[in-house]
Amino acid sequence: MTLYQPFLDYAIALLQERLDLQPYPIPDGFKTKSAMVGKGKHQDEVLTTSYGFQAPKLRQIRAAHVQGGSSLQVLNFVIFPDLNYDLPFFGADLVTLPGGHLIALDMQPLFRDSPTYQAKYTQPILPIFESYQSTLPWGGEFPEEARPFFSPAFLWTRPQQTKVVETHVFAAFKDYLQAYLDFVDQAEPIAHPSALKEIEQAQLRYIRYRAEKDPARGMFTRFYGTEWTEEYIHGFLFDLERKLAIVDRI
Ligand code: DBV
């Protein structure tokens, strides 16, 4: 059992319970990928496993789980809503490297600075966010250009102890995911053409930023090479542009 496996198991079980969950295609060669890294007795297998689902209102629910021993564990889990809903993205980046743990958890907004959007999708989360402030304090230094993509309820923390990840971070992950699924329950489709255009633009802004700045690019490139990594990022992890290009051709 590795650090983030219980997070993944919990998420999939909850999604199955609360949504009409269907598979989402994972391109050939990306379901599992493994490489040996390091030398001699420090050699370790790094295994990356991918998961993909879809559900009504949710275009893509996907996870990448990287397991490479006690000092390399990553779970990146994102939910991308359909383009006719104003739902935020659910984003979890749970990272354990030799330097320590790095946790990012949020409902990432389409329209960060809109007061009505904040009232709808951030206010309800603030009590949850605040309840973790004392055990999961602000993680400090954080790329300024990423700020527009996070909500005021962004949980960003660097726990010193693995025990904190297993307890408080796991509890926060559960609370955020449950609250997200409450938003999904309540979401109504958007029909107004100008609103739809704004949603599409916001989704593209987000996905382009994440694909371009993916902090895992260096790690994946070292393990699995450039070709695999770029295809994984654009063809699976952040695939909206490719999917829209297909629709436009039909
Ligand atoms: N991050 C991803 C994906 C990952 C992943 C798809 C599958 O978006 C892992 C793997 N994140 C990952 C790794 C690191 C980080 C760090 C391996 C460590 C990189 C390193 O130190 O070498 C939130 N993740 C980070 C950082 C942030 C985030 C802010 C610190 C990186 C830095 O300082 O530049 N999540 C990340 C982010 C967005 C998000 C930037 C933007 C919208 O949702």
py3Dmol code that shows the C-alpha trace and the ligand (Angstrom):
import py3Dmol

protein = """\
ATOM      1  CA  MET A   1       0.000   0.000   0.000  1.00  0.00           C
ATOM      2  CA  THR A   2       1.397   3.383  -0.964  1.00  0.00           C
ATOM      3  CA  LEU A   3       0.659   6.811   0.510  1.00  0.00           C
ATOM      4  CA  TYR A   4      -1.991   7.990  -1.948  1.00  0.00           C
ATOM      5  CA  GLN A   5      -3.669   4.652  -2.764  1.00  0.00           C
ATOM      6  CA  PRO A   6      -6.325   5.173  -0.061  1.00  0.00           C
ATOM      7  CA  PHE A   7      -7.112   8.612  -1.572  1.00  0.00           C
ATOM      8  CA  LEU A   8      -7.607   7.058  -4.982  1.00  0.00           C
ATOM      9  CA  ASP A   9      -9.671   4.156  -3.624  1.00  0.00           C
ATOM     10  CA  TYR A  10     -11.860   6.540  -1.657  1.00  0.00           C
ATOM     11  CA  ALA A  11     -12.391   8.847  -4.636  1.00  0.00           C
ATOM     12  CA  ILE A  12     -13.351   6.079  -7.038  1.00  0.00           C
ATOM     13  CA  ALA A  13     -15.724   4.476  -4.516  1.00  0.00           C
ATOM     14  CA  LEU A  14     -17.411   7.823  -3.790  1.00  0.00           C
ATOM     15  CA  LEU A  15     -17.742   8.669  -7.480  1.00  0.00           C
ATOM     16  CA  GLN A  16     -19.256   5.250  -8.138  1.00  0.00           C
ATOM     17  CA  GLU A  17     -21.719   5.750  -5.328  1.00  0.00           C
ATOM     18  CA  ARG A  18     -22.798   9.266  -6.290  1.00  0.00           C
ATOM     19  CA  LEU A  19     -22.523   9.416 -10.092  1.00  0.00           C
ATOM     20  CA  ASP A  20     -23.496   7.332 -13.089  1.00  0.00           C
ATOM     21  CA  LEU A  21     -19.840   6.609 -13.716  1.00  0.00           C
ATOM     22  CA  GLN A  22     -18.657   5.424 -17.137  1.00  0.00           C
ATOM     23  CA  PRO A  23     -15.165   4.753 -18.419  1.00  0.00           C
ATOM     24  CA  TYR A  24     -13.228   7.479 -20.241  1.00  0.00           C
ATOM     25  CA  PRO A  25     -10.847   6.212 -22.905  1.00  0.00           C
ATOM     26  CA  ILE A  26      -7.166   6.121 -22.038  1.00  0.00           C
ATOM     27  CA  PRO A  27      -4.991   6.156 -25.170  1.00  0.00           C
ATOM     28  CA  ASP A  28      -2.797   3.134 -25.885  1.00  0.00           C
ATOM     29  CA  GLY A  29       0.374   3.020 -23.862  1.00  0.00           C
ATOM     30  CA  PHE A  30      -0.809   5.223 -20.994  1.00  0.00           C
ATOM     31  CA  LYS A  31      -2.815   2.942 -18.715  1.00  0.00           C
ATOM     32  CA  THR A  32       0.339   1.817 -17.015  1.00  0.00           C
ATOM     33  CA  LYS A  33       3.916   2.829 -17.662  1.00  0.00           C
ATOM     34  CA  SER A  34       6.973   1.681 -15.827  1.00  0.00           C
ATOM     35  CA  ALA A  35      10.676   2.427 -15.847  1.00  0.00           C
ATOM     36  CA  MET A  36      13.683   1.524 -13.735  1.00  0.00           C
ATOM     37  CA  VAL A  37      15.444   4.573 -12.355  1.00  0.00           C
ATOM     38  CA  GLY A  38      18.609   5.039 -10.307  1.00  0.00           C
ATOM     39  CA  LYS A  39      21.683   2.846 -10.141  1.00  0.00           C
ATOM     40  CA  GLY A  40      22.835  -0.251  -8.302  1.00  0.00           C
ATOM     41  CA  LYS A  41      21.069  -0.883  -5.029  1.00  0.00           C
ATOM     42  CA  HIS A  42      19.299   2.471  -5.356  1.00  0.00           C
ATOM     43  CA  GLN A  43      17.465   1.236  -8.410  1.00  0.00           C
ATOM     44  CA  ASP A  44      13.715   1.528  -8.129  1.00  0.00           C
ATOM     45  CA  GLU A  45      10.736   0.908 -10.348  1.00  0.00           C
ATOM     46  CA  VAL A  46       8.624   3.988 -11.069  1.00  0.00           C
ATOM     47  CA  LEU A  47       5.128   2.948 -12.030  1.00  0.00           C
ATOM     48  CA  THR A  48       2.546   5.413 -13.364  1.00  0.00           C
ATOM     49  CA  THR A  49      -1.051   4.237 -13.495  1.00  0.00           C
ATOM     50  CA  SER A  50      -3.832   6.218 -15.148  1.00  0.00           C
ATOM     51  CA  TYR A  51      -7.559   6.212 -14.481  1.00  0.00           C
ATOM     52  CA  GLY A  52     -10.290   7.804 -16.582  1.00  0.00           C
ATOM     53  CA  PHE A  53     -14.031   8.181 -16.065  1.00  0.00           C
ATOM     54  CA  GLN A  54     -16.889  10.346 -17.243  1.00  0.00           C
ATOM     55  CA  ALA A  55     -20.354  11.018 -15.893  1.00  0.00           C
ATOM     56  CA  PRO A  56     -23.332  13.221 -16.634  1.00  0.00           C
ATOM     57  CA  LYS A  57     -22.174  16.881 -16.380  1.00  0.00           C
ATOM     58  CA  LEU A  58     -18.509  15.797 -16.129  1.00  0.00           C
ATOM     59  CA  ARG A  59     -16.484  15.541 -19.322  1.00  0.00           C
ATOM     60  CA  GLN A  60     -13.424  13.871 -17.868  1.00  0.00           C
ATOM     61  CA  ILE A  61     -12.478  12.592 -14.432  1.00  0.00           C
ATOM     62  CA  ARG A  62      -8.905  11.444 -14.466  1.00  0.00           C
ATOM     63  CA  ALA A  63      -6.106  10.477 -12.183  1.00  0.00           C
ATOM     64  CA  ALA A  64      -2.404   9.861 -12.588  1.00  0.00           C
ATOM     65  CA  HIS A  65      -0.819   7.831  -9.803  1.00  0.00           C
ATOM     66  CA  VAL A  66       2.966   7.679  -9.675  1.00  0.00           C
ATOM     67  CA  GLN A  67       4.548   5.116  -7.364  1.00  0.00           C
ATOM     68  CA  GLY A  68       8.317   5.031  -7.040  1.00  0.00           C
ATOM     69  CA  GLY A  69       9.112   4.052  -3.465  1.00  0.00           C
ATOM     70  CA  SER A  70       8.760   5.911  -0.199  1.00  0.00           C
ATOM     71  CA  SER A  71      10.275   9.162  -1.492  1.00  0.00           C
ATOM     72  CA  LEU A  72       8.371   9.353  -4.776  1.00  0.00           C
ATOM     73  CA  GLN A  73       4.603   9.257  -4.615  1.00  0.00           C
ATOM     74  CA  VAL A  74       2.214  11.435  -6.609  1.00  0.00           C
ATOM     75  CA  LEU A  75      -1.519  11.505  -7.099  1.00  0.00           C
ATOM     76  CA  ASN A  76      -2.785  14.117  -9.533  1.00  0.00           C
ATOM     77  CA  PHE A  77      -6.559  13.990  -9.733  1.00  0.00           C
ATOM     78  CA  VAL A  78      -8.658  16.427 -11.763  1.00  0.00           C
ATOM     79  CA  ILE A  79     -12.327  16.651 -12.742  1.00  0.00           C
ATOM     80  CA  PHE A  80     -13.133  18.597 -15.916  1.00  0.00           C
ATOM     81  CA  PRO A  81     -16.821  19.528 -16.216  1.00  0.00           C
ATOM     82  CA  ASP A  82     -18.834  19.538 -19.439  1.00  0.00           C
ATOM     83  CA  LEU A  83     -18.595  22.822 -21.314  1.00  0.00           C
ATOM     84  CA  ASN A  84     -22.265  23.632 -20.762  1.00  0.00           C
ATOM     85  CA  TYR A  85     -21.869  23.893 -16.971  1.00  0.00           C
ATOM     86  CA  ASP A  86     -20.198  26.686 -15.024  1.00  0.00           C
ATOM     87  CA  LEU A  87     -18.805  24.193 -12.483  1.00  0.00           C
ATOM     88  CA  PRO A  88     -15.233  24.725 -11.258  1.00  0.00           C
ATOM     89  CA  PHE A  89     -12.568  22.088 -11.772  1.00  0.00           C
ATOM     90  CA  PHE A  90     -11.814  19.765  -8.916  1.00  0.00           C
ATOM     91  CA  GLY A  91      -8.048  19.722  -8.637  1.00  0.00           C
ATOM     92  CA  ALA A  92      -5.838  17.713  -6.314  1.00  0.00           C
ATOM     93  CA  ASP A  93      -2.059  17.610  -6.654  1.00  0.00           C
ATOM     94  CA  LEU A  94      -0.662  15.384  -3.910  1.00  0.00           C
ATOM     95  CA  VAL A  95       3.077  15.137  -4.223  1.00  0.00           C
ATOM     96  CA  THR A  96       5.753  13.397  -2.152  1.00  0.00           C
ATOM     97  CA  LEU A  97       9.357  13.861  -3.252  1.00  0.00           C
ATOM     98  CA  PRO A  98      12.695  13.422  -1.446  1.00  0.00           C
ATOM     99  CA  GLY A  99      12.300  17.059  -0.307  1.00  0.00           C
ATOM    100  CA  GLY A 100       8.958  16.422   1.385  1.00  0.00           C
ATOM    101  CA  HIS A 101       5.217  16.590   0.828  1.00  0.00           C
ATOM    102  CA  LEU A 102       3.462  19.220  -1.274  1.00  0.00           C
ATOM    103  CA  ILE A 103      -0.307  19.362  -1.261  1.00  0.00           C
ATOM    104  CA  ALA A 104      -2.584  21.430  -3.543  1.00  0.00           C
ATOM    105  CA  LEU A 105      -6.331  20.997  -3.208  1.00  0.00           C
ATOM    106  CA  ASP A 106      -8.977  23.274  -4.696  1.00  0.00           C
ATOM    107  CA  MET A 107     -12.137  23.858  -6.642  1.00  0.00           C
ATOM    108  CA  GLN A 108     -10.436  25.765  -9.398  1.00  0.00           C
ATOM    109  CA  PRO A 109     -12.678  28.567 -10.656  1.00  0.00           C
ATOM    110  CA  LEU A 110     -13.592  29.390 -14.231  1.00  0.00           C
ATOM    111  CA  PHE A 111     -14.000  33.059 -13.286  1.00  0.00           C
ATOM    112  CA  ARG A 112     -11.725  33.849 -10.366  1.00  0.00           C
ATOM    113  CA  ASP A 113     -12.678  37.486  -9.938  1.00  0.00           C
ATOM    114  CA  SER A 114     -16.439  37.343 -10.418  1.00  0.00           C
ATOM    115  CA  PRO A 115     -18.268  38.039  -7.131  1.00  0.00           C
ATOM    116  CA  THR A 116     -21.303  36.013  -8.213  1.00  0.00           C
ATOM    117  CA  TYR A 117     -19.061  33.095  -9.135  1.00  0.00           C
ATOM    118  CA  GLN A 118     -17.293  33.308  -5.784  1.00  0.00           C
ATOM    119  CA  ALA A 119     -20.604  33.466  -3.955  1.00  0.00           C
ATOM    120  CA  LYS A 120     -21.752  30.326  -5.764  1.00  0.00           C
ATOM    121  CA  TYR A 121     -18.625  28.186  -5.716  1.00  0.00           C
ATOM    122  CA  THR A 122     -16.202  29.556  -3.104  1.00  0.00           C
ATOM    123  CA  GLN A 123     -18.300  30.810  -0.181  1.00  0.00           C
ATOM    124  CA  PRO A 124     -19.778  27.347   0.512  1.00  0.00           C
ATOM    125  CA  ILE A 125     -16.256  25.861   0.670  1.00  0.00           C
ATOM    126  CA  LEU A 126     -14.700  28.476   2.935  1.00  0.00           C
ATOM    127  CA  PRO A 127     -15.864  26.836   6.198  1.00  0.00           C
ATOM    128  CA  ILE A 128     -14.170  23.593   5.119  1.00  0.00           C
ATOM    129  CA  PHE A 129     -11.031  25.481   4.107  1.00  0.00           C
ATOM    130  CA  GLU A 130     -10.953  27.360   7.410  1.00  0.00           C
ATOM    131  CA  SER A 131     -11.411  24.185   9.414  1.00  0.00           C
ATOM    132  CA  TYR A 132      -8.023  22.980   8.110  1.00  0.00           C
ATOM    133  CA  GLN A 133      -6.119  26.243   8.524  1.00  0.00           C
ATOM    134  CA  SER A 134      -4.598  25.269  11.856  1.00  0.00           C
ATOM    135  CA  THR A 135      -3.492  21.736  10.929  1.00  0.00           C
ATOM    136  CA  LEU A 136      -2.592  22.476   7.287  1.00  0.00           C
ATOM    137  CA  PRO A 137      -1.021  25.950   7.202  1.00  0.00           C
ATOM    138  CA  TRP A 138      -0.272  27.891   3.997  1.00  0.00           C
ATOM    139  CA  GLY A 139       2.599  26.251   2.115  1.00  0.00           C
ATOM    140  CA  GLY A 140       4.364  29.456   1.166  1.00  0.00           C
ATOM    141  CA  GLU A 141       6.014  30.388  -2.078  1.00  0.00           C
ATOM    142  CA  PHE A 142       3.838  29.638  -5.024  1.00  0.00           C
ATOM    143  CA  PRO A 143       4.050  30.622  -8.728  1.00  0.00           C
ATOM    144  CA  GLU A 144       2.403  34.044  -9.136  1.00  0.00           C
ATOM    145  CA  GLU A 145       1.154  33.287 -12.652  1.00  0.00           C
ATOM    146  CA  ALA A 146      -0.836  30.294 -11.305  1.00  0.00           C
ATOM    147  CA  ARG A 147      -2.854  32.491  -8.956  1.00  0.00           C
ATOM    148  CA  PRO A 148      -5.758  33.220 -11.368  1.00  0.00           C
ATOM    149  CA  PHE A 149      -6.460  29.499 -11.517  1.00  0.00           C
ATOM    150  CA  PHE A 150      -6.985  29.014  -7.775  1.00  0.00           C
ATOM    151  CA  SER A 151      -9.890  30.003  -5.552  1.00  0.00           C
ATOM    152  CA  PRO A 152      -9.710  31.762  -2.163  1.00  0.00           C
ATOM    153  CA  ALA A 153     -10.349  28.300  -0.683  1.00  0.00           C
ATOM    154  CA  PHE A 154      -7.116  26.946  -2.149  1.00  0.00           C
ATOM    155  CA  LEU A 155      -5.536  24.545   0.305  1.00  0.00           C
ATOM    156  CA  TRP A 156      -1.784  24.706  -0.276  1.00  0.00           C
ATOM    157  CA  THR A 157       0.404  23.122   2.330  1.00  0.00           C
ATOM    158  CA  ARG A 158       3.693  21.302   2.818  1.00  0.00           C
ATOM    159  CA  PRO A 159       3.279  18.898   5.728  1.00  0.00           C
ATOM    160  CA  GLN A 160       6.468  17.851   7.506  1.00  0.00           C
ATOM    161  CA  GLN A 161       5.072  14.539   8.637  1.00  0.00           C
ATOM    162  CA  THR A 162       3.631  11.692   6.603  1.00  0.00           C
ATOM    163  CA  LYS A 163       1.158  11.125   9.416  1.00  0.00           C
ATOM    164  CA  VAL A 164      -0.375  14.547   8.651  1.00  0.00           C
ATOM    165  CA  VAL A 165      -0.903  13.492   5.039  1.00  0.00           C
ATOM    166  CA  GLU A 166      -2.555  10.265   6.142  1.00  0.00           C
ATOM    167  CA  THR A 167      -4.900  12.039   8.546  1.00  0.00           C
ATOM    168  CA  HIS A 168      -5.615  15.748   7.965  1.00  0.00           C
ATOM    169  CA  VAL A 169      -4.847  15.870   4.248  1.00  0.00           C
ATOM    170  CA  PHE A 170      -6.912  12.743   3.658  1.00  0.00           C
ATOM    171  CA  ALA A 171      -9.822  14.262   5.615  1.00  0.00           C
ATOM    172  CA  ALA A 172      -9.597  17.517   3.639  1.00  0.00           C
ATOM    173  CA  PHE A 173      -9.497  15.584   0.370  1.00  0.00           C
ATOM    174  CA  LYS A 174     -12.695  13.763   1.347  1.00  0.00           C
ATOM    175  CA  ASP A 175     -14.455  16.976   2.405  1.00  0.00           C
ATOM    176  CA  TYR A 176     -13.525  18.831  -0.788  1.00  0.00           C
ATOM    177  CA  LEU A 177     -14.563  15.944  -3.017  1.00  0.00           C
ATOM    178  CA  GLN A 178     -17.911  15.540  -1.255  1.00  0.00           C
ATOM    179  CA  ALA A 179     -18.558  19.282  -1.499  1.00  0.00           C
ATOM    180  CA  TYR A 180     -17.654  19.176  -5.180  1.00  0.00           C
ATOM    181  CA  LEU A 181     -20.161  16.416  -5.822  1.00  0.00           C
ATOM    182  CA  ASP A 182     -22.801  18.527  -4.044  1.00  0.00           C
ATOM    183  CA  PHE A 183     -22.079  21.290  -6.575  1.00  0.00           C
ATOM    184  CA  VAL A 184     -22.405  18.745  -9.387  1.00  0.00           C
ATOM    185  CA  ASP A 185     -25.791  17.610  -8.045  1.00  0.00           C
ATOM    186  CA  GLN A 186     -27.063  21.188  -8.082  1.00  0.00           C
ATOM    187  CA  ALA A 187     -25.577  22.299 -11.390  1.00  0.00           C
ATOM    188  CA  GLU A 188     -27.976  23.339 -14.138  1.00  0.00           C
ATOM    189  CA  PRO A 189     -27.011  23.409 -17.809  1.00  0.00           C
ATOM    190  CA  ILE A 190     -26.151  26.758 -19.346  1.00  0.00           C
ATOM    191  CA  ALA A 191     -27.801  27.546 -22.673  1.00  0.00           C
ATOM    192  CA  HIS A 192     -26.985  31.196 -23.296  1.00  0.00           C
ATOM    193  CA  PRO A 193     -24.538  31.435 -26.242  1.00  0.00           C
ATOM    194  CA  SER A 194     -22.372  34.205 -24.789  1.00  0.00           C
ATOM    195  CA  ALA A 195     -22.112  32.399 -21.439  1.00  0.00           C
ATOM    196  CA  LEU A 196     -21.162  29.184 -23.241  1.00  0.00           C
ATOM    197  CA  LYS A 197     -18.468  31.022 -25.151  1.00  0.00           C
ATOM    198  CA  GLU A 198     -17.031  32.391 -21.892  1.00  0.00           C
ATOM    199  CA  ILE A 199     -16.994  28.936 -20.323  1.00  0.00           C
ATOM    200  CA  GLU A 200     -15.205  27.447 -23.303  1.00  0.00           C
ATOM    201  CA  GLN A 201     -12.631  30.221 -23.231  1.00  0.00           C
ATOM    202  CA  ALA A 202     -12.078  29.776 -19.487  1.00  0.00           C
ATOM    203  CA  GLN A 203     -11.701  26.017 -19.848  1.00  0.00           C
ATOM    204  CA  LEU A 204      -9.188  26.474 -22.650  1.00  0.00           C
ATOM    205  CA  ARG A 205      -7.241  29.064 -20.652  1.00  0.00           C
ATOM    206  CA  TYR A 206      -6.991  26.644 -17.758  1.00  0.00           C
ATOM    207  CA  ILE A 207      -6.051  23.582 -19.760  1.00  0.00           C
ATOM    208  CA  ARG A 208      -3.460  25.449 -21.840  1.00  0.00           C
ATOM    209  CA  TYR A 209      -1.846  26.814 -18.709  1.00  0.00           C
ATOM    210  CA  ARG A 210      -1.725  23.414 -17.051  1.00  0.00           C
ATOM    211  CA  ALA A 211      -0.423  21.605 -20.128  1.00  0.00           C
ATOM    212  CA  GLU A 212       2.231  24.248 -20.718  1.00  0.00           C
ATOM    213  CA  LYS A 213       3.356  24.545 -17.083  1.00  0.00           C
ATOM    214  CA  ASP A 214       2.827  20.980 -15.913  1.00  0.00           C
ATOM    215  CA  PRO A 215       5.238  20.704 -12.965  1.00  0.00           C
ATOM    216  CA  ALA A 216       5.518  16.967 -13.611  1.00  0.00           C
ATOM    217  CA  ARG A 217       6.914  17.404 -17.122  1.00  0.00           C
ATOM    218  CA  GLY A 218      10.534  17.206 -15.955  1.00  0.00           C
ATOM    219  CA  MET A 219       9.926  14.132 -13.843  1.00  0.00           C
ATOM    220  CA  PHE A 220       8.013  12.249 -16.546  1.00  0.00           C
ATOM    221  CA  THR A 221      10.568  13.180 -19.202  1.00  0.00           C
ATOM    222  CA  ARG A 222      13.387  11.791 -17.067  1.00  0.00           C
ATOM    223  CA  PHE A 223      11.548   8.536 -16.440  1.00  0.00           C
ATOM    224  CA  TYR A 224       9.797   7.857 -19.724  1.00  0.00           C
ATOM    225  CA  GLY A 225      11.252  10.196 -22.375  1.00  0.00           C
ATOM    226  CA  THR A 226       9.988  13.288 -24.207  1.00  0.00           C
ATOM    227  CA  GLU A 227       7.728  11.623 -26.729  1.00  0.00           C
ATOM    228  CA  TRP A 228       5.757   9.629 -24.166  1.00  0.00           C
ATOM    229  CA  THR A 229       5.527  12.618 -21.817  1.00  0.00           C
ATOM    230  CA  GLU A 230       4.245  15.148 -24.358  1.00  0.00           C
ATOM    231  CA  GLU A 231       1.696  12.690 -25.668  1.00  0.00           C
ATOM    232  CA  TYR A 232       0.585  11.881 -22.123  1.00  0.00           C
ATOM    233  CA  ILE A 233       0.141  15.580 -21.269  1.00  0.00           C
ATOM    234  CA  HIS A 234      -1.689  16.640 -24.436  1.00  0.00           C
ATOM    235  CA  GLY A 235      -3.422  13.348 -25.259  1.00  0.00           C
ATOM    236  CA  PHE A 236      -4.652  12.401 -21.795  1.00  0.00           C
ATOM    237  CA  LEU A 237      -3.883  14.640 -18.799  1.00  0.00           C
ATOM    238  CA  PHE A 238      -5.012  17.882 -20.460  1.00  0.00           C
ATOM    239  CA  ASP A 239      -6.781  16.738 -23.600  1.00  0.00           C
ATOM    240  CA  LEU A 240      -9.496  19.371 -24.177  1.00  0.00           C
ATOM    241  CA  GLU A 241      -7.829  21.071 -27.139  1.00  0.00           C
ATOM    242  CA  ARG A 242      -7.458  17.768 -28.953  1.00  0.00           C
ATOM    243  CA  LYS A 243     -11.069  16.819 -28.227  1.00  0.00           C
ATOM    244  CA  LEU A 244     -12.379  20.168 -29.474  1.00  0.00           C
ATOM    245  CA  ALA A 245     -10.273  19.869 -32.617  1.00  0.00           C
ATOM    246  CA  ILE A 246     -11.980  16.545 -33.369  1.00  0.00           C
ATOM    247  CA  VAL A 247     -15.462  18.037 -32.862  1.00  0.00           C
ATOM    248  CA  ASP A 248     -14.613  20.996 -35.121  1.00  0.00           C
ATOM    249  CA  ARG A 249     -13.727  18.663 -37.980  1.00  0.00           C
ATOM    250  CA  ILE A 250     -17.027  16.793 -37.913  1.00  0.00           C
TER     251      ILE A 250
END
"""
ligand_1 = """\
43
DBV
N 1.233 18.144 -11.298
C 0.334 18.107 -12.327
C 0.327 16.770 -12.825
C 1.197 16.019 -12.072
C 1.780 16.906 -11.104
C -0.546 16.351 -13.962
C 0.840 13.712 -12.823
O -0.318 19.060 -12.717
C 2.766 16.581 -10.146
C 1.560 14.608 -12.163
N 3.216 18.744 -9.029
C 3.602 17.515 -9.501
C 4.971 17.315 -9.192
C 5.413 18.469 -8.549
C 4.316 19.347 -8.475
C 4.381 20.651 -7.890
C 5.764 16.083 -9.508
C 6.800 18.759 -8.013
C 7.637 19.393 -9.064
C 9.063 19.509 -8.584
O 9.280 20.054 -7.494
O 9.932 19.055 -9.298
C -0.018 22.826 -8.119
N 2.064 21.453 -8.084
C 3.378 21.629 -7.836
C 3.597 22.995 -7.490
C 2.372 23.618 -7.586
C 1.429 22.615 -7.952
C 2.061 25.077 -7.339
C 4.913 23.599 -7.137
C 5.614 23.751 -8.447
C 6.342 25.005 -8.594
O 6.822 25.533 -7.600
O 6.403 25.456 -9.783
N -1.716 22.187 -9.519
C -0.398 22.643 -9.546
C -0.489 23.884 -10.367
C -1.759 24.028 -10.824
C -2.499 22.959 -10.235
C 0.644 24.775 -10.674
C -2.200 25.126 -11.672
C -3.461 25.375 -12.026
O -3.691 22.749 -10.380
"""
view = py3Dmol.view(width=600, height=400)
view.addModel(protein, "pdb")
view.setStyle({"model": 0}, {"cartoon": {"style": "trace"}})
view.addModel(ligand_1, "xyz")
view.setStyle({"model": 1}, {"stick": {}})
view.zoomTo()
view.show()
